[in-house]
Amino acid sequence: MRVFTHNLIEVTTETRYYISSLNETAQKIAERIRGYWGVENRVHYVRDVTQGEDASRIRTIPLPQIFALARNFSLNLYRDNMFKNMAQAQRLCSFRLDTLKQLFRMK
């Protein structure tokens, strides 16, 4: 954990305790936990911040599920086309029909 104090970085250490029935080393458990947060940062954060999912006012079933599917589909298309920055990909693809045709491999 980093604490910023008057242009200086003060590094502190925190200890977390977990109770688990897993028969693995602490290193393997730490990798699993980091893996979970990797998914959170890679998918959920992008959907929440870049695509504005949390701000969506769509509530009538089945529309939330349909829009979630569309958001995931668009992220997969962006990643399949080697975009690293999802916000940049969304801006680029939202303005040009030619770009969308390219992504969908349409003529």
BALOBA-1460 file (C-alpha; in Angstrom, 3 decimals):
// residues 107
<rec num="1" residu="m" x="0.000" y="0.000" z="0.000"/>
<rec num="2" residu="r" x="1.357" y="3.406" z="-0.925"/>
<rec num="3" residu="v" x="0.703" y="6.529" z="1.058"/>
<rec num="4" residu="f" x="1.611" y="9.850" z="-0.577"/>
<rec num="5" residu="t" x="2.800" y="12.518" z="1.822"/>
<rec num="6" residu="h" x="4.045" y="15.912" z="0.582"/>
<rec num="7" residu="n" x="5.580" y="14.628" z="-2.678"/>
<rec num="8" residu="l" x="7.161" y="11.667" z="-0.882"/>
<rec num="9" residu="i" x="6.085" y="8.057" z="-1.129"/>
<rec num="10" residu="e" x="5.827" y="6.277" z="2.181"/>
<rec num="11" residu="v" x="5.602" y="2.530" z="1.697"/>
<rec num="12" residu="t" x="3.755" y="0.527" z="4.330"/>
<rec num="13" residu="t" x="3.026" y="-3.178" z="4.670"/>
<rec num="14" residu="e" x="-0.313" y="-4.756" z="5.453"/>
<rec num="15" residu="t" x="-0.961" y="-8.335" z="6.500"/>
<rec num="16" residu="r" x="-4.019" y="-10.238" z="5.310"/>
<rec num="17" residu="y" x="-5.188" y="-13.508" z="6.813"/>
<rec num="18" residu="y" x="-7.227" y="-16.079" z="4.903"/>
<rec num="19" residu="i" x="-8.914" y="-19.243" z="6.089"/>
<rec num="20" residu="s" x="-9.068" y="-21.865" z="3.391"/>
<rec num="21" residu="s" x="-9.372" y="-25.597" z="2.901"/>
<rec num="22" residu="l" x="-7.023" y="-25.432" z="-0.094"/>
<rec num="23" residu="n" x="-3.964" y="-27.570" z="0.260"/>
<rec num="24" residu="e" x="-1.601" y="-25.171" z="-1.514"/>
<rec num="25" residu="t" x="1.352" y="-23.005" z="-0.644"/>
<rec num="26" residu="a" x="0.929" y="-19.368" z="0.322"/>
<rec num="27" residu="q" x="2.529" y="-18.411" z="-3.006"/>
<rec num="28" residu="k" x="-0.105" y="-20.363" z="-5.005"/>
<rec num="29" residu="i" x="-2.957" y="-18.871" z="-2.983"/>
<rec num="30" residu="a" x="-1.524" y="-15.370" z="-3.530"/>
<rec num="31" residu="e" x="-1.388" y="-16.066" z="-7.299"/>
<rec num="32" residu="r" x="-5.058" y="-17.115" z="-7.258"/>
<rec num="33" residu="i" x="-6.044" y="-13.939" z="-5.418"/>
<rec num="34" residu="r" x="-4.036" y="-11.776" z="-7.849"/>
<rec num="35" residu="g" x="-5.656" y="-13.674" z="-10.724"/>
<rec num="36" residu="y" x="-9.107" y="-12.795" z="-9.414"/>
<rec num="37" residu="w" x="-8.219" y="-9.118" z="-9.234"/>
<rec num="38" residu="g" x="-6.753" y="-9.348" z="-12.735"/>
<rec num="39" residu="v" x="-10.189" y="-10.384" z="-14.012"/>
<rec num="40" residu="e" x="-11.819" y="-7.614" z="-11.987"/>
<rec num="41" residu="n" x="-9.482" y="-5.013" z="-13.461"/>
<rec num="42" residu="r" x="-9.535" y="-6.383" z="-17.000"/>
<rec num="43" residu="v" x="-13.276" y="-6.902" z="-17.447"/>
<rec num="44" residu="h" x="-15.439" y="-5.410" z="-14.730"/>
<rec num="45" residu="y" x="-13.546" y="-2.148" z="-14.418"/>
<rec num="46" residu="v" x="-13.671" y="-1.602" z="-18.191"/>
<rec num="47" residu="r" x="-17.389" y="-2.389" z="-18.271"/>
<rec num="48" residu="d" x="-18.067" y="-0.058" z="-15.349"/>
<rec num="49" residu="v" x="-15.877" y="2.887" z="-16.299"/>
<rec num="50" residu="t" x="-15.361" y="2.810" z="-20.069"/>
<rec num="51" residu="q" x="-18.752" y="1.444" z="-21.046"/>
<rec num="52" residu="g" x="-20.694" y="3.084" z="-18.221"/>
<rec num="53" residu="e" x="-22.489" y="-0.071" z="-17.113"/>
<rec num="54" residu="d" x="-23.065" y="1.113" z="-13.547"/>
<rec num="55" residu="a" x="-24.602" y="4.364" z="-14.802"/>
<rec num="56" residu="s" x="-26.981" y="2.522" z="-17.113"/>
<rec num="57" residu="r" x="-30.666" y="3.094" z="-16.328"/>
<rec num="58" residu="i" x="-31.797" y="-0.046" z="-18.168"/>
<rec num="59" residu="r" x="-33.765" y="-2.153" z="-15.682"/>
<rec num="60" residu="t" x="-36.505" y="-3.987" z="-17.595"/>
<rec num="61" residu="i" x="-35.751" y="-7.693" z="-18.001"/>
<rec num="62" residu="p" x="-34.259" y="-9.041" z="-20.342"/>
<rec num="63" residu="l" x="-32.591" y="-5.782" z="-21.492"/>
<rec num="64" residu="p" x="-29.835" y="-5.686" z="-18.805"/>
<rec num="65" residu="q" x="-28.684" y="-9.170" z="-19.837"/>
<rec num="66" residu="i" x="-28.809" y="-8.274" z="-23.539"/>
<rec num="67" residu="f" x="-26.785" y="-5.101" z="-23.031"/>
<rec num="68" residu="a" x="-24.249" y="-6.953" z="-20.839"/>
<rec num="69" residu="l" x="-23.860" y="-9.503" z="-23.628"/>
<rec num="70" residu="a" x="-23.351" y="-6.701" z="-26.164"/>
<rec num="71" residu="r" x="-20.746" y="-5.023" z="-23.936"/>
<rec num="72" residu="n" x="-18.830" y="-8.280" z="-23.497"/>
<rec num="73" residu="f" x="-19.062" y="-8.950" z="-27.220"/>
<rec num="74" residu="s" x="-17.616" y="-5.545" z="-28.047"/>
<rec num="75" residu="l" x="-14.731" y="-6.029" z="-25.576"/>
<rec num="76" residu="n" x="-13.943" y="-9.400" z="-27.143"/>
<rec num="77" residu="l" x="-13.980" y="-7.832" z="-30.614"/>
<rec num="78" residu="y" x="-11.623" y="-5.071" z="-29.490"/>
<rec num="79" residu="r" x="-9.213" y="-7.538" z="-27.900"/>
<rec num="80" residu="d" x="-9.424" y="-9.873" z="-30.893"/>
<rec num="81" residu="n" x="-8.329" y="-6.942" z="-33.055"/>
<rec num="82" residu="m" x="-5.323" y="-6.275" z="-30.806"/>
<rec num="83" residu="f" x="-6.564" y="-3.120" z="-29.094"/>
<rec num="84" residu="k" x="-4.832" y="-2.588" z="-25.754"/>
<rec num="85" residu="n" x="-6.745" y="0.530" z="-24.706"/>
<rec num="86" residu="m" x="-10.479" y="-0.232" z="-24.547"/>
<rec num="87" residu="a" x="-11.522" y="3.423" z="-24.224"/>
<rec num="88" residu="q" x="-9.558" y="4.292" z="-27.345"/>
<rec num="89" residu="a" x="-11.040" y="1.300" z="-29.191"/>
<rec num="90" residu="q" x="-14.552" y="2.327" z="-28.206"/>
<rec num="91" residu="r" x="-14.008" y="5.910" z="-29.384"/>
<rec num="92" residu="l" x="-12.514" y="4.765" z="-32.687"/>
<rec num="93" residu="c" x="-15.243" y="2.215" z="-33.405"/>
<rec num="94" residu="s" x="-18.166" y="4.374" z="-32.386"/>
<rec num="95" residu="f" x="-17.561" y="6.963" z="-35.105"/>
<rec num="96" residu="r" x="-16.939" y="4.977" z="-38.270"/>
<rec num="97" residu="l" x="-19.052" y="2.363" z="-39.961"/>
<rec num="98" residu="d" x="-15.987" y="1.232" z="-41.933"/>
<rec num="99" residu="t" x="-14.210" y="0.310" z="-38.706"/>
<rec num="100" residu="l" x="-17.193" y="-1.711" z="-37.482"/>
<rec num="101" residu="k" x="-17.377" y="-3.491" z="-40.835"/>
<rec num="102" residu="q" x="-13.706" y="-4.359" z="-40.486"/>
<rec num="103" residu="l" x="-14.209" y="-5.746" z="-36.985"/>
<rec num="104" residu="f" x="-17.133" y="-7.878" z="-38.130"/>
<rec num="105" residu="r" x="-15.219" y="-8.855" z="-41.298"/>
<rec num="106" residu="m" x="-18.052" y="-7.601" z="-43.490"/>
<rec num="107" residu="k" x="-17.803" y="-6.352" z="-47.061"/>
